Amino acid sequence: MIDVPFKNSSYQLLLDVSNWLEINMPNPPLPEEQRWTIGFDPNRGIYGISFNNEHDATIFALRWA
């Protein structure tokens, strides 16, 4: 898993990110392994995305960095 955190995440940013992911890197139907997952880290107080593939994480980071 490759984690990409969002330090300054707003609801609108998360909505924009999730919409972009659904269009450009859609997850396959369950129960297949998901390409990415958005989650919240309560210890750090930030949202982030976990990717199962380094290529997907790199493409995402280049677009949203």
N, C-alpha and C positions, 0 to 999 in steps of 0.2 A: 504494500500500500504506500502511496505517495500522498502526503497531506499538504494542502495549500491553504494556509490560514488567511482570514480577512480581519485585519486589526481594526479597521474603521468601517464596520459593516452596518448598513442601514437596511431597513425592510425593503426599500426600493432597489438597492443594489442586489440583495439576495434574489429578489423577483427577476431583475434583469439577467442575472447570472443563470438562474435556473431556466429561464426561457431560452437563453442562448444555448445552454447545454442540451435542452430538449430538441432544439432545431438542428444543432451542429454535431452533437455527440449523443444521440439518443440511447438510452438504456434498452437492452432487449427485454422482452416480457419475462416476468417471474415465472418459474423459479431459476432461470438462467442467471449466471453471475453478472452482477451489475458493473458497468464501466466506472461509475462514479456515485458518490453518496454525499449529500450535504448534511452536516451535523453541527452541533453546538458543543464546545468544550467548556463546561462549567468551571473548571479549575482556572482557566485562563480568561474566561468571559468573552470568548470570541467564537464566531462561526468559521467553518472551514469546509473544504471539500476533500474527500479521500478518493484517489484514483487508483484503479487496479493496473494501470498501464503507464509506464514512464512517458511514452509518446503522447498520450492523451493529456497528461499533466503538463508537459512542455508546451503543447499547442494552446492549452487553456491559459497557462501563465503568460505566454507571449501576447495573447489577446487581452487579458485582464490585468496585466502588470501596471 
